[in-house]
């Protein structure tokens, strides 16, 4: 039986989310700074690809690619303008990112909690 890497993966995802939240908070804090350009970090999937972690499937239909995933990146055409001061931070866009981060964190912790409960149930029996 292979070791379960879910807890390590969840820890990596939580760290990635905290770094992204820090970047988004920095963007919001600099919303009035002249010539400040909003920043974002690479998607978690890209980070997994660079370290060589890949999801496995036992059937081709288990994991399907979402054609829309990754098509929208920060700083691309999203209908937000650059301010006359040269500032490229859109508070609306940053708040949307913050909401996505919260949603991903809640999803990750919920999945981890369920997996942990399942493991405890198998050990108890």
Phi and psi restraints in degrees (value plus and minus 20) as a CYANA .aco file:
   2 UNK   PHI    -100.9   -60.9
   2 UNK   PSI     127.7   167.7
   3 UNK   PHI     -87.0   -47.0
   3 UNK   PSI     129.9   169.9
   4 UNK   PHI    -108.5   -68.5
   4 UNK   PSI     100.7   140.7
   5 UNK   PHI    -117.3   -77.3
   5 UNK   PSI      -9.0    31.0
   6 UNK   PHI     -83.1   -43.1
   6 UNK   PSI     -59.5   -19.5
   7 UNK   PHI     -87.0   -47.0
   7 UNK   PSI     -58.2   -18.2
   8 UNK   PHI     -86.7   -46.7
   8 UNK   PSI     -61.8   -21.8
   9 UNK   PHI     -83.9   -43.9
   9 UNK   PSI     -61.1   -21.1
  10 UNK   PHI     -85.0   -45.0
  10 UNK   PSI     -57.5   -17.5
  11 UNK   PHI     -85.7   -45.7
  11 UNK   PSI     -62.3   -22.3
  12 UNK   PHI     -82.6   -42.6
  12 UNK   PSI     -61.5   -21.5
  13 UNK   PHI     -85.4   -45.4
  13 UNK   PSI     -61.2   -21.2
  14 UNK   PHI     -83.6   -43.6
  14 UNK   PSI     -60.2   -20.2
  15 UNK   PHI     -84.7   -44.7
  15 UNK   PSI     -63.7   -23.7
  16 UNK   PHI     -80.5   -40.5
  16 UNK   PSI     -62.7   -22.7
  17 UNK   PHI     -84.2   -44.2
  17 UNK   PSI     -58.6   -18.6
  18 UNK   PHI     -88.3   -48.3
  18 UNK   PSI     -57.7   -17.7
  19 UNK   PHI     -85.3   -45.3
  19 UNK   PSI     -63.7   -23.7
  20 UNK   PHI     -84.4   -44.4
  20 UNK   PSI     -59.0   -19.0
  21 UNK   PHI     -83.0   -43.0
  21 UNK   PSI     -58.3   -18.3
  22 UNK   PHI     -83.9   -43.9
  22 UNK   PSI     -60.8   -20.8
  23 UNK   PHI     -85.5   -45.5
  23 UNK   PSI     -64.0   -24.0
  24 UNK   PHI     -84.3   -44.3
  24 UNK   PSI     -61.7   -21.7
  25 UNK   PHI     -82.6   -42.6
  25 UNK   PSI     -58.6   -18.6
  26 UNK   PHI     -84.4   -44.4
  26 UNK   PSI     -58.2   -18.2
  27 UNK   PHI     -82.6   -42.6
  27 UNK   PSI     -64.1   -24.1
  28 UNK   PHI     -86.0   -46.0
  28 UNK   PSI     -60.8   -20.8
  29 UNK   PHI     -83.9   -43.9
  29 UNK   PSI     -48.6    -8.6
  30 UNK   PHI    -121.6   -81.6
  30 UNK   PSI       3.9    43.9
  31 UNK   PHI     -82.7   -42.7
  31 UNK   PSI     -44.5    -4.5
  32 UNK   PHI    -127.7   -87.7
  32 UNK   PSI     -12.6    27.4
  33 UNK   PHI    -100.3   -60.3
  33 UNK   PSI     103.9   143.9
  34 UNK   PHI     -81.1   -41.1
  34 UNK   PSI     120.9   160.9
  35 UNK   PHI      42.9    82.9
  35 UNK   PSI      -4.9    35.1
  36 UNK   PHI     -99.7   -59.7
  36 UNK   PSI     112.8   152.8
  37 UNK   PHI    -127.5   -87.5
  37 UNK   PSI     107.8   147.8
  38 UNK   PHI     -81.1   -41.1
  38 UNK   PSI     121.6   161.6
  39 UNK   PHI    -136.2   -96.2
  39 UNK   PSI     139.6   179.6
  40 UNK   PHI    -170.6  -130.6
  40 UNK   PSI     144.6   184.6
  41 UNK   PHI    -127.6   -87.6
  41 UNK   PSI     147.3   187.3
  42 UNK   PHI     -82.5   -42.5
  42 UNK   PSI     128.4   168.4
  43 UNK   PHI     -79.8   -39.8
  43 UNK   PSI     133.2   173.2
  44 UNK   PHI     -79.9   -39.9
  44 UNK   PSI     -54.0   -14.0
  45 UNK   PHI     -81.9   -41.9
  45 UNK   PSI     -58.4   -18.4
  46 UNK   PHI     -86.0   -46.0
  46 UNK   PSI     -60.4   -20.4
  47 UNK   PHI     -82.0   -42.0
  47 UNK   PSI     -63.0   -23.0
  48 UNK   PHI     -83.0   -43.0
  48 UNK   PSI     -59.0   -19.0
  49 UNK   PHI     -84.3   -44.3
  49 UNK   PSI     -58.4   -18.4
  50 UNK   PHI     -91.9   -51.9
  50 UNK   PSI     -49.7    -9.7
  51 UNK   PHI    -111.7   -71.7
  51 UNK   PSI     -24.0    16.0
  52 UNK   PHI      68.9   108.9
  52 UNK   PSI      -8.5    31.5
  53 UNK   PHI    -105.1   -65.1
  53 UNK   PSI     107.7   147.7
  54 UNK   PHI    -150.2  -110.2
  54 UNK   PSI     126.5   166.5
  55 UNK   PHI     -97.6   -57.6
  55 UNK   PSI     125.6   165.6
  56 UNK   PHI    -131.1   -91.1
  56 UNK   PSI     128.2   168.2
  57 UNK   PHI    -154.1  -114.1
  57 UNK   PSI     123.8   163.8
  58 UNK   PHI    -112.7   -72.7
  58 UNK   PSI     -30.1     9.9
  59 UNK   PHI    -162.9  -122.9
  59 UNK   PSI     120.4   160.4
  60 UNK   PHI     -78.1   -38.1
  60 UNK   PSI     -46.2    -6.2
  61 UNK   PHI    -106.1   -66.1
  61 UNK   PSI     -25.6    14.4
  62 UNK   PHI     -86.3   -46.3
  62 UNK   PSI     -66.7   -26.7
  63 UNK   PHI    -138.6   -98.6
  63 UNK   PSI      90.3   130.3
  64 UNK   PHI    -129.4   -89.4
  64 UNK   PSI     128.3   168.3
  65 UNK   PHI     -95.4   -55.4
  65 UNK   PSI     115.4   155.4
  66 UNK   PHI    -109.4   -69.4
  66 UNK   PSI      96.2   136.2
  67 UNK   PHI     -85.0   -45.0
  67 UNK   PSI     -41.4    -1.4
  68 UNK   PHI    -110.6   -70.6
  68 UNK   PSI     -35.9     4.1
  69 UNK   PHI     -86.3   -46.3
  69 UNK   PSI     106.7   146.7
  70 UNK   PHI      63.7   103.7
  70 UNK   PSI     -17.9    22.1
  71 UNK   PHI     -99.2   -59.2
  71 UNK   PSI     -42.9    -2.9
  72 UNK   PHI    -130.5   -90.5
  72 UNK   PSI     103.1   143.1
  73 UNK   PHI    -142.3  -102.3
  73 UNK   PSI     135.5   175.5
  74 UNK   PHI     -80.2   -40.2
  74 UNK   PSI     119.5   159.5
  75 UNK   PHI      66.3   106.3
  75 UNK   PSI     -19.0    21.0
  76 UNK   PHI    -116.3   -76.3
  76 UNK   PSI    -194.4  -154.4
  77 UNK   PHI     -84.5   -44.5
  77 UNK   PSI      80.9   120.9
  78 UNK   PHI    -147.5  -107.5
  78 UNK   PSI      -9.7    30.3
  79 UNK   PHI      68.0   108.0
  79 UNK   PSI     -12.0    28.0
  80 UNK   PHI    -121.4   -81.4
  80 UNK   PSI     118.7   158.7
  81 UNK   PHI    -119.4   -79.4
  81 UNK   PSI     141.0   181.0
  82 UNK   PHI    -107.3   -67.3
  82 UNK   PSI     113.8   153.8
  83 UNK   PHI     -88.0   -48.0
  83 UNK   PSI     138.9   178.9
  84 UNK   PHI     -77.8   -37.8
  84 UNK   PSI     -45.3    -5.3
  85 UNK   PHI     -96.7   -56.7
  85 UNK   PSI     -25.3    14.7
  86 UNK   PHI      72.5   112.5
  86 UNK   PSI     -18.9    21.1
  87 UNK   PHI     -96.1   -56.1
  87 UNK   PSI     109.9   149.9
  88 UNK   PHI    -127.7   -87.7
  88 UNK   PSI       0.3    40.3
  89 UNK   PHI    -110.7   -70.7
  89 UNK   PSI     107.9   147.9
  90 UNK   PHI    -130.1   -90.1
  90 UNK   PSI      96.0   136.0
  91 UNK   PHI     -80.7   -40.7
  91 UNK   PSI     -55.5   -15.5
  92 UNK   PHI     -81.5   -41.5
  92 UNK   PSI     -65.9   -25.9
  93 UNK   PHI     -84.3   -44.3
  93 UNK   PSI     -61.3   -21.3
  94 UNK   PHI     -87.6   -47.6
  94 UNK   PSI     -57.0   -17.0
  95 UNK   PHI     -89.2   -49.2
  95 UNK   PSI     -53.7   -13.7
  96 UNK   PHI     -83.4   -43.4
  96 UNK   PSI     -64.2   -24.2
  97 UNK   PHI     -80.8   -40.8
  97 UNK   PSI     -63.0   -23.0
  98 UNK   PHI     -81.9   -41.9
  98 UNK   PSI     -59.2   -19.2
  99 UNK   PHI     -85.6   -45.6
  99 UNK   PSI     -59.1   -19.1
 100 UNK   PHI     -84.8   -44.8
 100 UNK   PSI     -60.0   -20.0
 101 UNK   PHI     -82.4   -42.4
 101 UNK   PSI     -65.7   -25.7
 102 UNK   PHI     -80.6   -40.6
 102 UNK   PSI     -63.7   -23.7
 103 UNK   PHI     -82.8   -42.8
 103 UNK   PSI     -64.4   -24.4
 104 UNK   PHI     -85.5   -45.5
 104 UNK   PSI     -58.4   -18.4
 105 UNK   PHI     -84.3   -44.3
 105 UNK   PSI     -65.4   -25.4
 106 UNK   PHI     -82.8   -42.8
 106 UNK   PSI     -60.0   -20.0
 107 UNK   PHI     -83.8   -43.8
 107 UNK   PSI     -66.7   -26.7
 108 UNK   PHI     -81.9   -41.9
 108 UNK   PSI     -66.3   -26.3
 109 UNK   PHI     -88.5   -48.5
 109 UNK   PSI     -54.8   -14.8
 110 UNK   PHI     -84.8   -44.8
 110 UNK   PSI     -63.4   -23.4
 111 UNK   PHI     -84.7   -44.7
 111 UNK   PSI     -62.3   -22.3
 112 UNK   PHI     -84.7   -44.7
 112 UNK   PSI     -60.8   -20.8
 113 UNK   PHI     -82.6   -42.6
 113 UNK   PSI     -63.5   -23.5
 114 UNK   PHI     -84.6   -44.6
 114 UNK   PSI     -61.7   -21.7
 115 UNK   PHI     -84.7   -44.7
 115 UNK   PSI     -60.5   -20.5
 116 UNK   PHI     -83.8   -43.8
 116 UNK   PSI     -64.6   -24.6
 117 UNK   PHI     -79.7   -39.7
 117 UNK   PSI     -62.5   -22.5
 118 UNK   PHI     -81.8   -41.8
 118 UNK   PSI     -62.5   -22.5
 119 UNK   PHI     -84.2   -44.2
 119 UNK   PSI     -60.4   -20.4
 120 UNK   PHI     -84.8   -44.8
 120 UNK   PSI     -56.7   -16.7
 121 UNK   PHI     -87.1   -47.1
 121 UNK   PSI     -58.1   -18.1
 122 UNK   PHI     -90.8   -50.8
 122 UNK   PSI     -52.7   -12.7
 123 UNK   PHI     -93.9   -53.9
 123 UNK   PSI     -54.7   -14.7
 124 UNK   PHI     -89.7   -49.7
 124 UNK   PSI     -44.5    -4.5
